[in-house]
Amino acid sequence: MSTPRPTLPFTALVGQESMKQALVLNAINPAIGGVLIRGEKGTAKSTAVRALARLLPDLEVVADCRYGCPPDQPEVQCADCRERVAAGEELPRARRQMRVVELPINASEDRVVGTIDIEAAIKRGERRFEPGVLAEANRNILYVDEVNLLDDHLVDVLLDAAAMGVNLVEREGISMWHPSRFILVGTMNPEEGELRPQLLDRFGLCVDVRGLRSAEERVTILELDQRVQRGERWEESGEAECRQAEVIARAQDLLPLVDIPAAMRQFISLICLDAGALGHRADIVVSRTARTLCAAREAAVVVAGGLGELERQRPADALQVTPQDVIRAAELALAHRRRDATAPSEQSGEGIADSARERLRQMESEAQGSGAEVSSEQVEASPAGSGGDRGEGSAMQSPERAEAQEPAPGEAETAFGGDTFQVRRLQLPRDRRTRRTAGKRNLTRSGDKRGRYVRSTQVERTTDLAFDATLRAAAPHQRTRRSEEALAAGGPALLLERQDLRQKVRQRKTGTLIVFVVDASASMDAEQRMQATKGAVLSLLRDAYVRRDKVALVVFSGRTARVVLRPTSSVDLAEDRLQRLTVGGTTPLTHGLVAGLKLIRTERLRDPTVYPLMVLISDGRGNISLFGEEPIVEAQRIAAQIKTENVRSLVIDSARDYTQHSQLPRIGGRGAQPLFGGYAFNACLDLSGRLGGKYFGLYDLSQGAILQSVQQELRAG
Amino acid sequence: MKLNAGPARTIFPFTALVGQESMKQSLVLNAINPAIGGVLIRGEKGTAKSTAVRALARLLPELEVVADCRYGCPPDQPEVQCADCRARVAAGEELPRTRRRMRVVELPINASEDRVVGTIDIEAAIKQGERRFEPGVLAEANRNILYVDEVNLLDDHLVDVLLDAAAMGVNVVEREGISVWHPSRFILVGTMNPEEGELRPQLLDRFGLCVDVRGLRSVDERVEIVARRELFEEDPDAFVVSYEESEQAEAERIAGAIVSLPGVEVDRQVLVAIAALGIELDVDGHRADLVTRKAAQALTAYEGRPRVGLKEVELVAPTVLAHRVKPSAHGGQRTVNIGEILRNAVGAD
């Protein structure tokens, strides 16, 4: 639905050139496949997308088609238009501007996909399809603000439509399809959680925006905002807007004329391989983007010169894709497709551009070495050349190479300090767990009316009536029922029967909460235990991130325990906090356990269904008292308390490392004795017993044993 | 100007609240300029957080609204009107006008999503077989204050909905067979007790200002609080009457500030200082800069001065930055001298 609202003109936005460029490129060439804008709060992400609406080009549409089919491209028309053409009808034409259609994140499935028209069904007994957001989005921009917060079931629907360009509807007695080819534009703040990789890949381009750091620009923004507040009109940027709109329109005309030299095609493939992009969508998107960049560049020249299409004395190479186009396109298209895209994307754009330039130099020298011709028009911009045969060779190689570069599943590398070792990635059984919880939601939890209403179902006893679905189910029968009841005049318009009733299926987002309780006392300094601990937590974090669990971090040292990280699903934040951990002081183990327990209690208040798991990483030698008792006795008591409160736990003993397993490699290599090796009593093992949880040594991390244990923990729940 | 009687329960007068100046100031600044974007009040139990918000209702200015519009659209600003009002204007109709006071609309944390967003009107559907939209809390909140007590305990999906509406100023409903949009521009006021959990960063950033309140430590003030409370409980109506005059004066002062606000000037130098502050403290995005400017301007209007000075910026900056400055590298609190940063920036310019 397009909601008219006051917006800043697109061209008045200060800075954020990448974001603006990516949006404009999509407006010129929808085949690029949309853009994802990632960035911190308050960086004009949404403002830019909404402002783009005014610059969008006109489309030729079938005047009375509700999907806005193109009159001249039968292969993407809806069934209706095809029939009319087949029947020899001349389709009525009209022009309208491309629109920005918004998908609110709390949309319900029936409104997105489309559903039965209730009024038509009740009043006239007709079974008619009422189009949803996906129909409206056809040939337009589909904009999802906070796309990372979109419910999973809507993401599925979106992916389906995006993949096929068609929306298939099979629901409520309606069976039909219609075209749904849209440019997907999403904005998100990565702090709020990541996007599913599959959805991420659907976005052609991805740009990261940050707040501007120059005082000059910030002042300009402040002044701009002041003018908005005063309600000033934007006469002077009206001209800039017109020019920008014209560039877009002109570039669309030029696009088919743009040529990609063979050398550039090869260059694109190589860059994509270098970036480790999986699949071939990357290559396709980079090449489309490069062509669009080229067209936009030329269009800007034409518009700036105030020239007509024909008056421009166009140099022969004006419509040839240059290496600069390719590098820029790669920056925009590969940031989110790199193999390590899950890592925090600090240097996303620059890294890609640098390696691309490196690759360019290499190609260039190879080309000269083999004596191949260097196309002269490219030397000017930045020397590049190729031999056609070599290009083909590497293109054929590419699938194999791409596969070879894929990381072995289930493993992630964690580096600490100078030493690196493989920490088994904790692959938790996601599907199974989701189903289990979903089952819970459906059946045993139907009394709990909290959560988001996602869809409806038919159950024996309806306790949480989904009125809209009930209405839709009842609608087609109204005419027949009414005639039966014709005698009872003046009754309600809607006659419900038991079989019409539908139950709401609700979904809660929260799942597992993993609370890390980490010992940062001086004893953790030995044998690089802290480094290994960080590695361990990191691998658990990565896993939590994939499955959207929440994590929290409690650290104890000195005389207190601190909650370093409140429950969050942001792994970036957690990693950041983790990296900054410092070691020193005594070991207030009890404080740590109590802080962890408190945190879990609070979280349970907020969401009684949350499933907490406490992971204690320590040597178990508490030496600071909280209640004035013997520290170890205190810790034992709290451990028992944690168990009675039904919190699952896991103890990782940092003191039990390589000395007891001398056949295993050491982490540090300094050969120090374990700090408490002499104690007869294993404090951690004892604690884990009282917690009712599993016990591991830090070294187990590289052995994959923790993997199984966490799996079991989560299954058992 | 006459104060409205309010709901059945008598509300403690705003001007009778002792201390907590920064909380009161933040609320007043929002009443003067809703574009500041609301306020988050963090604090321990029993520090008059909720009382202050409810009390503010009586000081709020009057709004000009379309008399029969269920979203209370402004008759003279077509760009923020609902679709209905726009259509009526386009059809050449003269919109009927009336004035009503800005309200405090409460969002209970156990609210269901359909009541917040709005849903299909069941009665109309059953009786007439018509599909009609029944507005929810977000509709009611349009041009009013949306108050969420214990905002940190709000369900995640409601937070999402709130974020969406707050970001766009529009509530887009695509659910339960309904497809409508309506304006939903509200001043978001939340209270929370940090002991019970944190707020998501994105929602945190939506609050223009943030104040931390603590119980007062001065014996005199504590005694005064108890005394006033006792008087109030003995005879609420008489107590309210005894503050009638100060309430009246405060309401008039706010109304006056609203009128003078557009005329308050902000020198470029002050803007430079604001930008420098944002850069120096490394806050995410630009919202902090924009809010600082608006809040300083509102404060200047409230003080009856014609031009924003560094002093006003210095006064509002802590409330703008309290929830936006990231903790220092070791998780501890940072101590910054805002005044010094501001003066340096101006000196250097």
Interface residues (C-beta under 8 A of the other chain):
Chain A: M1 T3 P4 R5 P6 G39 E40 K41 G42 T43 A44 S46 E102 L103 P104 I105 N106 A107 S108 D110 R111 V112 T115 I118 E119 I122 K123 E130 G132 V133 D145 E146 L149 N189 E191 E192 G211 L212 R213 A215 R218 V219 I221 L222 E223 D225 Q226 Q229 R230 K449 R450 G451 R452 Y453 F467 D468 L471 R472 Q478 P492 A493 L494 R508 K509 T510 R562 V564 R566 P567 S570 R577 R580 T582 T602 E603 L605 R606 D607
Chain B: A35 E79 V80 R86 N110 S112 E113 D114 V117 T119 I120 I122 A125 I126 K127 Q128 G129 E130 R131 L153 D155 D156 H157 D160 V161 L163 D164 A167 M168 G169 V170 V172 V173 E174 R175 E176 G177 I178 S179 W181 E195 E196 G197 E198 R200 P201 Q202 D205 P262 V266 R268 L271 V272 I274 A275 A276 G278 I279 V283 D284 G285 H286 R287 A288 D289 L290 R293 K294 A329 H330 G331 A345
